[in-house]
Amino acid sequence: MALLSLLVSKPSLKTSLLSLTSHLIPIIPSSPLSSHCTTSTFPLPSQSPPVPKKLPFNISAHAKTWQDPYHWMRNAKDPDFVDYLNQENSYAQAFMADTQNLQKILLEEMKNRLPAQISTPPERWGHWLYYQYIPEGKEYPVLCRRLETEESGLLKTLLNSAKGHFGMEQVLLDWNQIAEQYGYVHVGTCRVSPDHNFLAYTLDITGNEQFLLQVKDLSNGYIISRSQVDGVVSLAWAQDSTILFYTVSDENQRPYRVLFTKLGSDEIDDVPVFTESNSSFCVDITSTKDGKFITVNSNSRTSSEEGIYFVYVIDATNPLDGLQRVRERVSGVRYFLEHHYGVFYILTNAPLSESEDLSDRNYYLAQCQVEDIQSSDWQNIILPSEDMSFQDMDIFNGHLVLSVNKKSFPALCSVNLPIKFNSVKQLEIENLDPWFFPLPSNQCNIVPGSNHDFMNPVYRVVLSSPVMPGVIVDYNMSERIFSIVQQEKVRDISSDCGSVPLTILYSQKAWQRGQAPGLLEGYGAYGEVLDKSWCSDRLSLLDRGWVLAFADVRGGGGHSLWHKHGSGLNKCNSIHDFISCGDYLVSEGYVHKDRLGAIGFSAGGLLVGAAINMNPNLFRAAILKVPFLDVCNTLLDPSLPLTLLDYEEFGNPQIHSQFESILSYSPYDNIPRDACLPSMLVTASFHDSRVGVWEAAKWVARTRDIACSHCSRSVILKTNMTGGHFGEGGCYSQCEETAYDYAFLMKTMGNVNDNK
């Protein structure tokens, strides 16, 4: 089931005060400015920052040797390291002591914007209506269902109720109960069995992303004890609802093996189905929409088309018959399968001829009979148009849904099934009378709903943007009409296109040209599109005259070449793009030259950290959340989780040219000596299994050691000693974290008027 992605924010009249523009930013590296201390405008703690111990440690690679005196922090169990983190937390608390009142004000603002009742509209699946809500005063959601009965008018009632505490509501999973028992909760994957009698889900109660498989018997509410397995990632049910396939991770957290368990069986061990021996590839499983087949995919971690990819299928009606390979591995070729009444639809970029250059190949849709899946030649082909590319697909009883990029903007369309080719082998999408779903703006962020029901002609999506709170829309593909299921006040958005897209958000009422503080956000990795969906918390900055900007730098998503040109040997491009966007905000008067901040999450922390090193005076303050900063040392250690999988994204330092590239931008290795750096809030999580807690700690320690001793007093490290990479998941705890972040920005920008 989809989780809280379907939830929407409370309507606000302030939405009408916001303005959104999109600009083209020249891809030009910025020149550093003269250094100056930035801490004179706000008070510092009377105590000095912690000073961790240094231990000699040599690192050598490609005839180069260098010292890393903080290498010892890699041992997170070292009592000295735990003590150091606690000291840093105390220093951060002292640094932020004078913002306590401001944090309370911000927190109340954010909490007051939350709806009193947060819920998702019900989604029909078979005879059931599935939905979620957050109980009043609670942090986490509850997954529920009810039988759909026309006589009771249940659907109409549910749409008007957040809790639905009437009739025969069945609670399937309550995150709050788990959090109360263990102190932490993160549900990874939920899968209801085809007969709706079992719920399989994966559960992390420590924050280290080692998920435990649990299967709940929905008839009695009990957990089936023998079904509990550690290190599970993805799930798929066979059609009889007694066999459950799942993937498990190795010691490096790489999903590498597929097994199945049979409910009610007396067998001691579950049965292995497939093992991926290549350490560079991950295994994933999923069911086709109709539940007839299970696909086993092996591919590289990133969304790049450069990796080798292949797929097997399992007949879900006869799951013990084994795997059937679709095609042999071919470098750069990827396949995504769906099934429709004996016909496979395959979204692929496989060359249509031997002479075709794969780098120029967009995805197209192929069609073939199930028995011909291994044929060397697809039977029928559906091609995109010149101004459109295929991104993803979904399938229903009578309709095929295509997620496309049309004239550089995301869009959705449906075509009727089955598709009749007659004697024509290749068709273009326009030949199929596609229905493009009406959207309020080209700038919409589109998030599909669960859409589990194969027989349903309705496709549900959530539409939002930085200035448009979420709108849940149902598109009826049979009648080609749409209806708004849950609506908030929205306004249209104007847009342009650009070489480095920069989205700028501000309040027309509060913003002052040339004087405003600003915050620039970026990510630029793994081909992921920067999330620019609606967030009501931002109003606390916008109402105070702040500018919020989102830089879609190279390395991110939108097009395979955009990702390619900002990854591997081209990674510095994404950093220069980010700096150029910051320069643009200042030079065009959106932000005052001494009041620009930056924020990056995870791999986005690499982007911000490297930009700070290259241009220390561009930013006045920065927030680096669970940041990937010790890039070179991490990639040189293949024993660390996910390191081998990151070679495709950042490069393999065992190769000399790639080593030199990585070393040239690795934030930890390029802190400018004696430079005046921005004030920085660096956050980490002790149980983070994606980015080691030591990465943030080493960065802060080395910054204080190398950079300006006065400026570095405004660099603070705040470590969550119990959480993981994604921090706390509750709605109120997220508000607390954001209030802390905003208070840090307001303090370090030195604006007294913000501290109210």
N, C-alpha and C positions, 0 to 999 in steps of 0.2 A: 504494500500500500504506500502511496505517496504520503509523506509526513507533513510537516507544517508549511511546506511550500505553497499550499493552497490557502493559507490564511492571509487575510487582508488587513490593512490598517484602518484606524478610525478616521472618518472624514474630517477634514479641516478646512475652514474658510481661508486659511493662510495659503492654501494651494494656489489661489488666484494671484497671489503676489509674486510668484516665482517666475523667472524667465530662464529659458534654456536656449543656448546657441551652440552651434557646432562649427569648428573652424579647421582650416588646413594649416598645419604648422610645418615650416620648412625643416628638413632633416639636416640641421647644421649643428655641430658640436659647439658648446658654449665656451667662452674664455673665462678663466678664474678672475675674480676681483681681488682687491687688496684685502688682507686679513684685518679683522677687528674683533675685540671681545664682545660677546653678546649677552653677558650675564649681569650687566650693570643696572638694568632696568627692573630687576625683581630680586627679592630677598633670597639668600641662600641659607641653608641650615648652619648652625653654629658648629656642629660636629663635622669632621672631615670624612670623606668617602672611605670605605674599606680599602685596605691594601692587601691583596692576596699574596701568598708566597709565590716565589719563582723557583723553578727547578730546571737545571740544564737538560735540554733535549734537542738532539740534532735530527734534522730531516734532510734526506738527500734524494734527488731525482734528476736525471739527465745532466749529470756532472755539476749540479748545483747543490750547495749545502747551506742550510739556514737554521737559525735557532727558533724554537717555539717554547718559551719558558712557562707557558700556561697549558702545555699539552697534558699535564697531570689532571686537569679538570675533566678529561674524557672519562675518568672513573667516577661516575656519578654517585657511587656508594662510598667514596672517600669521605670520612667524617669532616675533614678540613673543607671539602667542597660544600657539603651541606651547611656547615657553619658559615662559610663565605656567602652562600645564597641568603641565609637568614640575616646576616649583617647588611647585605644589599637591600633586602626588604625593609629593614629598619631605617636605613638611610633614605630610601624612597619615601617611607612614611614621614620622616622628618622634613624632607624636601616639599612634600605635598601638604604639610600640616596647615599652612595658611590658606588652603583651598577647600577646607572641610565644608564651610558654609556654601561655597559655590557648588561643590559636588552635590550637596543636598538639594539645592535649587534646581540644578540640571536634572537630577534623578526624578524629582517630583514632576518637572515638565514632561519628561519622557514617559513616566508612568501614567500621567494624566492623559496622554495621547493614545495610550493603549485602549482598545475597546473593552468595555466592561465584560463582555462575553466574546471570547475568541473561538471561532468555530469554522469548520469547513462545511459547505453544503454537501448533502449526501450524494454519493455516486452509486448508481445502480449496477449490481453485478449479479446476474441470475435473478433469484427471487429475493435477494438481500439488498439493503441500502447500507453502505459503509460510510462512516463519517468520523470526524475527530472534534474534540473541543478541549479547551483548557478550563478546568473548574475555577470558579472565582477564588482568588487568593492563592492559587497554586502556580507552580513554575512550569509544569510540563503537561503534555497532552494526554488524553485518554482516547484510545481507539475503540469504537463501538460499532454495533450494527443492529438493524431491525429487519424483520420480514416486511417486504413491500406488500401492502394490502390496499387495494383500491377502495374497498368499502369504508375503511377507517379514515381515508383522507390523510394517511400518514405522511406522504411526501410533502403535501402542502403545509402540514403542521411543522415538519422538521425544518423546512426552509425558513420558518419564522421563529425558530427556537435554537438557541445556542447549546443548551444542555440536553434538551429532549428527555427530561426525566418524567416519562409517562409511558404507558403501554408496556411493551416487553423489550425494553432496551437490554442488550447484552454487551457487557464490557469485555473486550478481547484482551486488551493490554493497557495497563495503567503505569505510565512512566513514573508518576509521583510515588507510588508504592515502592518501586525499585530504588528510587533515589533516597527515600526515607530509610530503607533497609541498609544500603551500601554507601550512601553519601555521594555517589556519582552514578550517572546513567547515560549511556549512549547506545541507542538501538541502531544497528547498521542496516539490516535488511529484514523485511517482513514479507512472507509469502503465505497466503491462504490457499489451502489445498483445493483442487478442482471441485470436490464434492462439498466444500465449505465446512468440513468437519474438523479440520486441524489448522493451527497457525504455527508456522515455522518462522523463527526469527533469530537474529544474532545479537548478542548482548555484551557490551564492554562495561565493566563496573570499576575499572581502575584508571582509565584514560590512556592506556598503552596500546589501544586498538588491537588487542588480542581478544577476538570475539568468540564467545561461547555460543554454540548452537543449542537452541531449546525448541522443543516441539510441544505445543499445548493441545490437549484434547478439548475441543470446544464444547463437547457434550457434557463434560463434568468439571472443566476448569483446571484439571491437573496437568502438570508437566510430566511427559513420558521420560522416565529417568534414563533409560538406555540410549536416548537420542542425544545426550549432551556430549558435544565434542568441542575441543579448544581449537583456536586458530582458523575459524571458518570465515569465508568471505562472501561467496554467492550461493544461491539456492535455486533449485528448480524441481517441481513435482512431476512425477509420472502421472498419466491420466487416471490410473486407478486409485490415486490418493493414498496408496500404502508405501510406495517407494519414493524416497526423497534423495535427489542428487545434490551434492555440495562440493565446494572447493576448499582446500586447506592450504595454509601458508607454510613455507620452510622457515629456517632460523633467521633468514633475512627478510621475513614478511612478504615474500613473493608467493602469490597464489600459484601453485605448481601442480597440484594433483586433484583429480576428480574421483570421488567415491560415491557410493550410495548406501543408504540404510533402509531396511525394510521394517516398517512399524509392526510390532507384534511378533517379530522373529526372535528365535532363541539363539541365533548365531552370536558368537562372542565379538567378532570383528566385522566392521563394515567392509564392503567389497570395493577395491580400487578399480577404476574404469580407464583412467588415462593419467600419465605422468609426463610433464614437460621437463626434459633433462637440460635444455638450454637455459642457463641462468639469466639470460638477457630478456626472457619472455615470461609473461604472466598468462594464466589460464582463467577464463571466465565462462560461466554457463548461464543460459537463459532459456525460457520456453517461448515458442512461437505463440502468437496471440490466441490462436485456436486451441492451444494445448496439445496439438498432435505430435510435435517434435520438440526435442531439446537440442540446442546448439552448443557445441564446445568450441570456444575460440581461444587461440593462442596468438598473442601479439605483443609488441613492445609496449612500454608503459605510456608513452606519449601518443598524441593524436597525429603525429607526423606520418606521412605516407611512405617514408623511406625505410621503415622496418619491414621484416618478413612477417607475413600473416597467413594463417590458414584456419579452417573451420571443419569440424566434424558435425554430423547430425546423429541423433539417437531417436528411434521411433518410440514416442512416449506411450503408445498403446502396447508395444512389445519391448519394454526397456531392457530386457536381459539379452536381446539379440546382438548387442554390441554397437560399436561405432562404425560409421560410414564416412570416409573422407570425401569432401567435396572436390577439392583439387590439390595438386601438389603445391608445395611452397614456391612462390616466386617473389623475389625481392621487390618490395614496393607495392605489391598487390594486396588488396583487402576485400573481404566479402562480408556482407550482412544479409541474413536470410529471414524471410517470413514465408508462411504457408497458407494456401487458400484452395481448399477442395482439390487436392491432388496436384497442385501447381506450386512450385517454388518461385518467389519473387526475390531476386538477388540484387542488392545495391552494391556495385563494385566499380573499381577503376582498372580492371584487367584490360590490357591492350586488345583492341578489336582486330589488329593485324600484327604480324611479326615485325613490321618496319616502324610501328608507331612508337614514338618517344613517350615513355611513361610519365615524365615530368610535366608534360603538357596535357595529360589526360584528366578530365573531370570525371566525377562519378556519373554512371548511367544505370538504368534499371534493366535487368535481364529477366526473362521468364522461361521456365522449362518444366516439363513434367517431372514428378518425383523420381520416376525410374530412370530419367536421363540426367540426373544431377551431376554425374561424373563425366558427362559428354565433353569433348574438347571444344565443342561449338555450341553456344547458347542458341535456343530455337528462335527467340524473339527478343528484340532490343527496343527500349524506350529511351530516347535521347533528350537531354535538356536543350533549351534554346540558347542562342548566342549570348543573351544578357542574363542568363539564369544558370545556377549550378545546384545539383541535388546535394543535400546535407544529411538527411535521415528519412526514415519512413515508418509508418505504422499501418496496420491492416485490420479490416473489419469484414463482416459477412458480405457487405455489398459495396465496400469502398476502400480505396487505397489513399492514405494521407501521406503527402510528401512535404517535408521541411526543406525549404529552398532558400537560396540567396539570390534575390532578384534585384538587379541594378544596385548591387552592393548593400541591400537591406534585407533583413530576415522576413520571410513570408511563409504561409502555409496554403496548400491547395489539396483538393481531393478529386479523384477520378472514380468513375463507377467501375465495379467489378462484376463479372469477369471481363477482361479486356480481350476483344476479338481482333485478331490480326489478319484473318483470312490468308491471303497469299503473300502479304507484305511482311518482310522479316524485321524491318526497322521502321519505327514511327517516332515522330517528335511529340513532345508533351502537348503541344497545341492541337494535335490531331485527335486528342482524347477528350476534348471539351472539358478542360479542368475548371473547377470552381475555386477561385482564389478567395480565401476567407477575408472578409472586410476587416480592416484594422483601423484604429483611430489615428495612427501616426506611423510613419516609417521608422521612428525611433523607439518603437515598442520593444520591451524585453518580453519574449514569449516563452512561457514555461508550461509544457503539457501537463494535464491532470493525470490521474492514474489510468483512466481509460481502459480498465480491465475487461469490460464486457465485449466480447467478440461480436455478439449479435446486435449491439446497440448502434444505431445510425448517427449517434450524437458524439462529437469530439469536443472535449472540454479543455480549455486553456486558461491560464492566468496571464493577463496583460498588465504591464506596469512600465514606468519610466521614472527618472529622478524627480519629475514633477507630477506624476500621475500615480496615485495610490492604486493598489491592485484591483483589477476588475476581472471577475470570473465570468467567462463567456462560454456558452454551449453553441456549437455550430452543428445544425441539423443537415447532414450531407444528403439525405434523401430529398428534402424539400428545399435545400439551398437557402435556408434562412438561419438567423442567429438570434439568440436571446441572452440577455444579461442576467445571470443568476444572482450575483451579488455585486452591487454597484456602489461606487463612491464618486464624489464630485471630481471631474477630470477636466482638463483643458487640452486643446490641440497643441502640437509642438512643431515649430519650424525647424528646418535642418538644411545643412549643406553637406558636401562630402569633402574629404581631404586626404592628403598623403599620410599625415599622422593625425588621426581623428582626436580632437580634444573637445570634450563635452563640458560646458561651463554652466554652473547653476548659481543663481543669486536671487535675493529679494529686491524687487524694484523699489520697494519702500525704504529698506534699511541700508542698501548698498551705497557707498560713496566712491565714485571713480577716483583712482589714484591714492586712496587712503585706506582701502579695505584690507583686512587680514584674509588670508586664503589658505586652502588646504588642497594639495595635489595628490591624487591617488593613482597608483599604477601597479601592474602585475607583470605582464610580458613574458610568460613562460608556458610551456606545454601545449601551445596552441589554444589556450583557454581564453574566452572572451571575458573582459573585465565586467563584473557585475555592476550594472547601473540601475537596478530596479529600485522601486520606491522604498524609502526608509524614513519614518516619521521622526526619528531621533535627530536627523539633520536640521530640523526646524530650529533647534536650540542654537545652532550656529548661524543659520540663515537670518533669523530674527535679530541677531546681533550684528548684522552687516557683513558676515563672512561670505567669501566666494568658495564654492566647492567645485573642483575640476577633476575630470577623469581622463587619463591619458591612455589611449589604446595603442601602446607602443608596439614596435615589431617584436616578434616572439610570442605575441598573443594570438587570438583567433580571428576568424573572418575569412581567411583564405590560407591554403597550405603554404604559398610562397611568403605570406606575411609572417607566418611562424618560422619558416626556414631562414628568412633573412634576419631573424633576431635570436637564433639559437646556435649552438655549436661554436664554430669559428666566427660566427657573426653576432655573438652575444653582445658585444660592445655597442652594436647598433641600437639595441633597446635602451641602453643607458644614455646614449647621446640623444635619443628621441625624448626621453623623460626630461633631460636637462633643457632641451629646446622648448618643450612645452612650458616649463617653469619660466624660462626667459620670456616667452611670449606673454604669459599672464602679467609679468611685470612691465614689459615694454609697451603693452597696449593699455595699461592703466587699470586693468581689472584688479590687481593686487599691488599694495605698496611694496617698494623694493626691499624693505626690512621686515616684512610681515608675511612672508610666504612659508608655509609648512608643508611637510610631505608625510605620506603614510604608505606603508607596504606590509602585506601579510605574507608570511612564509617565503616563497620564492620572490614575492614582491619586496621583501626585506632586502634581498640581494640587490634588486634594482635601486632601491633608495640608498642603501649603504654605499654602493659603488658610485652613485651620483654625488653623494656628499664628499667622497674622497676626491672625485674629479673636479668638483666645484664647491668648496667648503662654504663660500659666502652666499650662495644662491638661496639657501633655506635658513630661516631663523630657528625653526624647530622641526623635529621629525619624530614620528612614532614608528617603531619597527616591532611588529608583533610576530612572535615565534619565528624570527627571521633566519634564513639560510645565509650565513655570513662567512663561515670558515670553509669556503667552497673548495679550495685547492687541497687542503689536508683531508677533508671528508672524501673527496673523490679519489684520493691516493690510497684510501683504505677500503678495499673491496669487501672486508668482513663486516662493515657497517650495513644495517638494513637499507635497502633501496639504492645503495651506491651504484651497483652494476646497472640498475634500471635507469639511472640518471645519465649514463654515458651518452645516450643518444641526444639528450636535451642539451647538456653542457659540454660534452666532450670527454674523451678518455685520456687522463693525464699520463698514461703509460706511453702514449704517442707524443713525440717531442713537440710537434707543431701545436697540438691541442693543449699540451701542458703549458706552453708559453702563452697561449691565448687565455687560458683559465687564470694563470698567475697574474696576468696583466690587469684583471678587473676584480679578482677575489677580494671582497671588502676587508677581511681580516688582515690580508697581506699588503694592503695599500693605504693604510691610514697615514696621512701626511704628517711628518714630524713637525712638532711645535705649532701646528696650524690651529686657528680658532675655528672649532667645529660648532654646528648648531646644538642647541639643547636637544637632548634625546631621551625619550621614554622607550626603553627596550623591555619587552615582555617575553617570558619563557614559561614553559610548563615542565615540571619535573619528570613526568611520565610520558613525555612526547616521544613517540616512536618514529616520527617522520623527520623531525629536525631536533637533534640532540640538544638537551638543555645547556650543554657546555658551549654551544655556538654563540648564544647571546652573552653568556658569562665571559668567555674569552674576549669577545669584541669590546665589552665594556671595560674589562681590566686593561686591555692593550690600549684602548683609547685614552684612558687616564694616564697610562704610562708614557705614551708617545706624543699626544696632542697637547695643546695649551693647557697648562695645569689649572688655570683659573676657569676657562670655559668648560673643561671636562667635569667640573663640580656640578654642572647642570645636566650631566648624563646619569640617568638613574636606571636601575635594573629591578624589575618587579617580577618575581617568579611565583607562579601558582604551584604550590608544593604537593597538590593532590590531583590536578587535572592533566589532560593530554593536549594534543595538538589543537583541538577545536575548543578548548576552554570549557567554560560552564555553559550548559545548554538551555537553562531556564530563562523565561522571558524577562523576569525582574532582575536576575543576576546579570543578564546581558546589558540591561539599562545601567546598572551600577558600573560595569566595566566601561561603557561608553561615556558615562558622566565623568569618570576618572580621567579618561583620555582627553575629553574636551577641556576639563579643568586644567590639565597640564598645558595644553595648547594656549589657553587664555592667559595663564600665568606667565609662560615664557615669552609670549608675544608682548608682554608688558603693557597691556591695555587695561587700565584701571576700571574703565566703564564696563568691561566684560565681567568683572568680579563682583557681580551683584546678584 
